Amino acid sequence: MDPGVEPDTPSSAKWTSPPRQRDWDWVFLNERGLRSGWSALLFAAIYVLSLFSAETLAYGLLQPDPRTGLGLGRAFLIEAVQAIGLPIATLVMARLEGRAILAYGFQGNTRGARLVSGLLCGFAAITALVFTLWKARLLTLDGIAPQPHAALRFALGWGMYFLLVGIFEEGLLRGYVQYALTRGIGFWWSALLLSVLFGLEHQSNRGEGVLGLCSAGAVGLVFCLSLWYTGSLWWAVGFHAAWDWGQSFFFGTADSGLLIREHLLTTHPSGSAIWSGGATGPEGSLLIFPFLLLIAVCMVAWWQPRVRSPFRQESPLQTDAEESYPAA
């Protein structure tokens, strides 16, 4: 071959760079860091591991006596064991994302006002539902429970307990996981998914029924509506706590099938369980659904003209909703 003469090649041949191999990290990471689904799964794994460890240490102390109902001391122990993994998992994820542990629905300058507002609304709502059941002769008032001198002590004790329940359940299903999944599938799809899980979470309760599971999921959506408008969980925490306290302690009804030992009033359901709620309590009554719809309509009517949802922007955690939007 003569020097300077190039070898024969097809005229159509062109040099191309070898195809770039895609790194496996795209399965787990995107431009924001860990993908939303993996973030939620990691949070869940940390929580479950913490829960398993706590339950192992407290084995044998967690089941209430079905003959006497749930007492205040054991109730605090059960809730503390269930709740201990929440701050641990949230703290780990907050550190990974470079945020404060309260960034997922518990920050803001109007926390106290939202909590008090939620408490008032929650007690008013359960009072209205119980009053309706009573007037319809679906609930019978038997009188005041024994030991009225201890009523104040038990009222405060169960109030603190149900406040812990509100913080734990709202933080678990509408705190970090809600924010993480919102990045991937949007706010309302994640709200629907987590509300279904919130309903199914009550399946293990004694006396719980299908209507009670559905109403628990619907209540979860109402709480998500408050989060949508305010970017805060404190209104939902207050409503949740007062609703449960009103059912369990003040009116002495079952709460998702659970009865507590110390309560102020003594009541029992009457008539068809579909309308009275039966062993489930007021949450098992068909009447709860128009009540929840009315509550949602009132929430929209109050907040819609006053606030702009922080979830309308791309990253709601970058801005404190309490600072950037008018207080509701």
C-alpha positions in Angstrom: 0.0 0.0 0.0 1.3 3.3 -1.0 2.1 5.7 1.8 -0.4 8.5 2.0 -3.2 6.4 0.5 -6.0 5.7 2.9 -7.5 2.2 2.9 -10.7 1.7 1.1 -13.8 2.2 3.3 -17.5 2.3 2.5 -18.5 5.8 1.6 -21.4 5.8 4.0 -19.3 4.8 7.0 -19.0 7.6 9.7 -17.2 7.6 12.9 -19.5 7.8 16.0 -18.6 7.9 19.7 -19.4 4.7 21.6 -22.8 4.8 23.3 -22.6 6.2 26.8 -23.6 3.7 29.5 -26.1 5.0 31.9 -25.0 4.8 35.5 -27.2 2.8 37.9 -27.5 5.7 40.3 -30.3 7.2 38.2 -32.6 4.5 39.6 -32.1 6.0 43.1 -31.1 9.6 42.5 -32.3 12.5 40.4 -31.3 16.2 40.3 -32.9 16.7 43.8 -31.2 13.8 45.5 -32.8 10.6 46.5 -36.0 9.9 44.5 -39.3 10.4 46.3 -40.3 6.7 46.4 -36.9 5.6 47.8 -37.1 8.5 50.4 -40.5 7.2 51.6 -39.3 3.6 51.7 -36.1 4.6 53.6 -38.3 6.5 56.1 -40.6 3.5 56.5 -37.7 1.1 57.0 -36.1 3.3 59.7 -39.5 3.7 61.5 -40.3 -0.1 61.3 -36.9 -1.0 62.6 -37.3 1.4 65.5 -40.8 0.2 66.2 -39.7 -3.5 66.2 -36.9 -2.7 68.6 -39.2 -0.8 71.0 -41.9 -3.5 70.9 -39.3 -6.1 71.6 -38.2 -4.2 74.7 -41.7 -3.7 75.9 -43.0 -7.2 75.0 -45.9 -8.3 77.2 -46.9 -4.8 78.3 -48.7 -3.6 75.2 -52.1 -5.4 75.0 -55.0 -3.9 76.9 -57.3 -6.2 78.9 -60.4 -6.6 76.8 -62.5 -7.1 79.9 -61.8 -3.7 81.4 -60.9 -1.6 78.4 -57.8 0.6 77.8 -56.4 2.3 80.9 -54.6 5.6 80.8 -51.2 4.3 81.9 -51.1 1.4 79.4 -52.4 3.7 76.7 -49.4 6.1 77.1 -47.0 3.1 77.1 -48.5 1.7 73.8 -48.5 5.1 72.1 -45.0 5.9 73.3 -43.7 2.6 71.9 -45.5 3.2 68.5 -44.4 6.8 68.3 -40.7 6.5 69.2 -39.7 5.7 65.7 -41.3 8.8 64.2 -38.8 11.4 65.4 -35.9 9.0 64.7 -36.9 8.4 61.1 -37.8 12.1 60.5 -34.5 13.3 62.0 -32.5 10.9 59.7 -34.3 12.0 56.6 -34.1 15.7 57.6 -30.4 15.4 58.0 -30.0 13.7 54.6 -32.0 16.5 53.0 -30.4 19.3 55.0 -33.6 20.5 56.6 -34.9 21.0 60.1 -36.8 18.1 61.7 -39.9 20.3 62.0 -39.9 21.3 58.3 -42.4 18.6 57.4 -45.6 20.3 58.6 -44.7 21.3 62.2 -43.0 24.7 61.7 -44.4 28.2 61.3 -45.3 31.2 63.4 -49.0 30.4 63.9 -48.6 26.9 65.3 -50.4 27.7 68.5 -53.3 29.4 66.8 -53.8 26.5 64.4 -53.6 24.0 67.2 -56.3 25.8 69.3 -58.5 26.3 66.2 -58.2 22.6 65.4 -59.1 21.6 69.0 -62.2 23.8 69.0 -63.3 22.6 65.6 -62.7 18.9 66.4 -64.7 19.0 69.7 -67.5 21.0 68.0 -67.7 18.5 65.2 -67.9 15.4 67.4 -70.4 17.1 69.7 -72.6 17.9 66.7 -72.4 14.3 65.5 -73.1 12.8 68.9 -76.0 15.2 69.4 -77.5 14.1 66.1 -77.2 10.5 67.0 -78.8 11.2 70.4 -81.7 13.2 68.9 -82.3 10.4 66.3 -82.4 7.9 69.2 -79.4 6.1 67.8 -77.3 6.8 71.0 -78.5 6.5 74.5 -77.1 8.6 77.4 -76.8 6.4 80.5 -75.5 9.1 82.9 -72.2 10.3 84.4 -69.6 7.7 85.0 -68.5 6.8 88.6 -65.7 8.8 90.4 -66.7 12.3 89.2 -64.0 13.7 91.6 -61.4 12.2 89.3 -62.9 13.6 86.2 -60.6 16.6 85.9 -57.4 14.5 86.4 -58.6 12.0 83.7 -59.7 14.7 81.4 -56.2 16.2 81.4 -54.5 12.8 81.2 -56.5 11.6 78.3 -56.2 15.1 76.7 -52.4 14.8 76.7 -52.7 11.2 75.4 -54.9 12.1 72.5 -52.7 15.1 71.7 -49.8 12.6 71.5 -51.9 10.4 69.2 -52.7 13.4 66.9 -49.0 14.4 66.7 -47.9 10.8 66.0 -50.5 9.8 63.4 -50.4 13.1 61.5 -46.6 13.2 61.6 -46.4 9.5 60.4 -48.8 9.6 57.4 -49.1 13.3 56.6 -45.6 14.5 57.6 -42.4 13.4 55.9 -44.0 10.7 53.7 -46.6 13.1 52.4 -43.9 15.6 51.4 -41.7 13.0 49.9 -44.4 11.4 47.8 -45.6 14.8 46.7 -42.3 15.3 44.8 -43.0 12.1 42.8 -46.7 11.7 42.2 -48.2 15.0 43.4 -50.0 16.1 46.5 -53.5 14.7 46.0 -52.4 11.3 44.7 -50.2 10.9 47.7 -52.9 12.2 49.9 -55.3 9.6 48.5 -52.8 6.8 48.9 -51.9 7.7 52.5 -55.6 8.3 53.5 -56.3 4.7 52.3 -53.5 3.5 54.5 -54.8 5.6 57.4 -58.1 3.8 57.1 -56.6 0.4 56.8 -54.4 1.1 59.9 -57.5 0.9 62.0 -58.4 -2.6 60.8 -56.7 -4.3 63.8 -58.9 -2.4 66.3 -61.5 -4.5 68.1 -65.0 -3.6 67.0 -63.9 -1.8 63.8 -66.1 -2.3 60.7 -66.1 -1.5 57.0 -67.9 1.8 57.5 -65.4 2.8 60.2 -62.4 2.0 57.9 -64.0 4.1 55.1 -64.8 7.0 57.5 -61.2 6.9 58.9 -59.9 7.2 55.3 -62.3 10.1 54.6 -61.2 11.9 57.8 -57.6 11.5 56.5 -58.5 13.3 53.3 -60.1 16.1 55.4 -56.8 16.5 57.3 -54.9 16.5 54.0 -57.2 19.4 52.9 -56.0 21.4 55.9 -52.4 20.6 55.0 -53.0 21.7 51.4 -54.1 25.1 52.4 -51.9 25.9 55.4 -48.7 23.8 54.8 -49.1 22.9 58.5 -50.2 19.8 60.4 -51.1 21.7 63.6 -54.8 22.3 62.7 -55.2 18.6 61.9 -53.4 17.6 65.1 -55.8 19.7 67.2 -58.9 18.4 65.4 -57.7 14.8 65.6 -56.9 15.1 69.3 -60.2 16.8 70.2 -62.3 14.5 68.1 -60.8 11.4 69.8 -61.0 12.9 73.2 -64.6 13.9 72.7 -65.6 10.4 71.6 -63.6 8.4 74.1 -63.5 10.5 77.3 -66.2 13.1 77.2 -69.1 11.1 75.6 -67.8 7.6 76.5 -68.4 6.1 73.1 -66.2 3.7 71.2 -63.5 5.3 69.1 -62.8 3.1 66.0 -63.9 0.2 68.1 -61.7 1.0 71.1 -63.2 1.8 74.6 -61.2 3.5 77.3 -61.7 2.7 81.0 -62.0 6.2 82.4 -64.7 8.5 80.8 -67.0 11.3 81.9 -70.3 10.2 80.4 -71.6 6.7 79.8 -73.5 6.0 76.5 -74.4 3.1 74.3 -75.5 2.7 70.7 -79.2 2.0 69.9 -80.9 0.7 66.8 -79.2 -0.4 63.5 -75.4 -0.4 63.6 -75.3 1.1 60.1 -76.8 4.3 61.5 -75.7 4.2 65.2 -72.2 3.0 64.5 -72.6 0.0 66.7 -69.4 -1.3 68.3 -67.3 1.0 66.1 -68.7 4.1 67.7 -69.9 7.3 65.9 -67.2 6.9 63.2 -69.1 3.7 62.1 -72.3 5.5 61.3 -73.3 6.5 57.8 -74.2 9.9 59.2 -70.5 10.8 59.6 -70.1 11.2 55.8 -72.4 14.2 55.3 -70.7 15.7 58.4 -67.3 15.3 56.9 -68.5 16.7 53.6 -69.9 19.8 55.5 -66.6 20.2 57.3 -64.6 20.1 54.1 -66.9 22.6 52.4 -66.5 25.0 55.4 -62.7 24.6 55.3 -62.6 25.5 51.6 -65.0 28.4 52.1 -62.8 29.7 54.9 -59.3 29.2 53.5 -59.8 29.5 49.8 -60.1 33.3 49.8 -57.4 33.8 52.5 -54.4 31.6 51.6 -52.6 30.3 48.5 -51.5 26.7 49.0 -47.8 26.3 49.4 -48.1 23.0 47.5 -48.9 25.0 44.3 -45.2 25.9 44.0 -42.6 23.4 42.9 -41.0 22.8 46.3 -43.2 23.7 49.3 -40.4 23.0 51.8 -38.3 25.8 50.4 -40.6 28.4 51.8 -42.3 28.6 55.2 -46.0 28.7 54.3 -46.7 30.6 57.6 -44.4 33.4 56.5 -45.1 33.5 52.8 -48.9 33.3 52.7 -51.6 35.1 54.6 -52.5 33.5 57.9 -55.9 31.8 57.8 
